[in-house]
């Protein structure tokens, strides 16, 4: 029997974080790409997993290559299409081509054009040069304001530097491993 009240996943997360802050319990985050993806078509950010699959599709121009990619994508469930597309790209174009595709996608979160002379490390240190989603800004602020609770690493599958940039912009050190 239900009383008509349901608590969302976000509400449960907020309750958990508030409890951790009050009690001093340590928290480790496991974060995915949703935190750095644009919240609207007008916002800068890292393209979604589905958008990255589309970019892989566009990188193959021959009908034969595209057919092989589509066959590989069609046999996996939706949640595996991103990994399958990335693996296909590595196998058919090599790691360098995949790295170039990823770099181009990451640079879409830049606020202004990139000087081609700058290295990736220099770009990552340019904290003011990145658009950060509200979620990334909030994460950085949370990490800064509650250092004793959030001293554990943040685990992420992201290939972009925005989590580290958000933490550094909030005034806290961040390290990528």
N, C-alpha and C positions, 0 to 999 in steps of 0.2 A: 504494500500500500504506500502511495506517495502523497506527500502533503503539497505537491506542486512546486516545491523548491528544489532546484538542482544547483550544484556548485560546479562552476566550470574548471577546466584544467588550469587556466590562468589564475583564477581565484585561489585554487589549492596551492599553486606555486607561490603566490604572494603571501599566503598564510604561512607556508613553510619558510620563506625567506624572513618574514617578520619574526617568526619563532627563533630562527637561527641567530638573528641580530640580537634579540633580547637575551637569549641564553648563552651566546658566545660559541655555539656549535660551528665547527668548520664546514664550509660548503665548497664542493668542486662542481663546476659547471661542465656539461657536455653540450656543446652548441653546434648547430648546423648552419647551412647557408641561408636559412630564412631570416636570420638576424641582419644580414648585410644586403639582402635583395631590396630593390626599390619597393616602396609601399604604393606607388602609383606609376603610371606610364610617364608622368612628367618629372619624376624624381631620378636623380643619378643613383647608381649603385651597381652591384655585381649582378649580372644576369642570372636568372633562376636556372635550376637544373634543366627544365624543359627548354629554355632558351639556348642553353649550351648544347643540347642535343641538336637543335635546329642549326646552330653554327657548324657543328660537325657535318651535318647533312650538306650544308652549302659549300663545304670545303672539298667535297667530292663532286666533280663535274661530269665524269663519264657515266653513262647509263649502267654499265657493268658494275662499277664501283658502288654507285648509289643503290643498285639492286642488292648487292651483297650486304651493304649496311642495313638496308630495310629488312632483309631476311634475318640478320642478327638481332635487330631490335624487335621484330615480330615474335620471336620465340621466347622472349623474357617478359616477366610481369612489369607493369608500369614502374614500380619502385626500383627496378634494376636497369632501366633504359639509359640513365646517365652513365653508370659505370660501364655498361656495354659499349656505348658510343665512344667513351674515352679510351677504352681498351682497343676498340676497332681503329681509332685514330693512331694509337701507338703502333699497332701491328702493321698498318698500311702506309703510314706517313712518317712514323718515327717519333721519338720523344721530343726532338727539337720542334717539330711542327705542332705538337700538342702544347708545348711550353709557350710557343708564339700565340696560339689561340687563347690560352689562359691569360697571358699577359695583356693581350688586347681587351679581353673581357674585364680584367681587374682595372685597367686604366679608365674604364667608363665611370668609375667612381671618383675620378679626379675632377676638381672644380675648374681647372683651366688646362689648356693643352700642355703636353709633356715635351720638355726639351729633350731631344733624342740623345743628347750627350749624358744626361743623368743616368746613373746606374739604378737598379732596383732598390739597392740599399739607401741611396740618396733620396729616392722618392718616398720610401717608407719613413725616413726621418723628417720629411716635410709634412709635419702634422697639420698645418693649416691648409694644405693643398687637397685634402680629401673631403668628400661629402660623407658624413656619417648619418646613418638612419637614427631616428629617435631611440630605437632599441640599443644600438651600439653606444650612443651617448649615455643612456641610462646605465648600461652595464659598467662603463668606465667610471661614472659617478659613484655607483654602488661599491665598486672595488676600492675606490679612493676613500670614501667616507667610512667604510667598515673593514679596514685592513686586517684586523684580527680574525674576522669571520671568513673573509675571502682571500686567504693567503695561499691556498692550494692552487695548483695550476688549473687553467681553463683548457679543457680538451675540446678539440674541434677538428672536423674534417675539411675545414675551409682552406682554400689555396690562397686566399687574399689576406692582406695585412690589416684589414680594418678593425679587427678586435684589438690588436696591439696598438694601433693608432688611437683608438678610442680610450684605451686605458692610459696611454701616455698623455693624450690631450687633457685627460682629467687630472694629471699630475702624479701618476704612479708609474713605476718602472714596469716594463714588460719584456719578456724574452721569448724568442721563437726557437723551438727545438725541432 
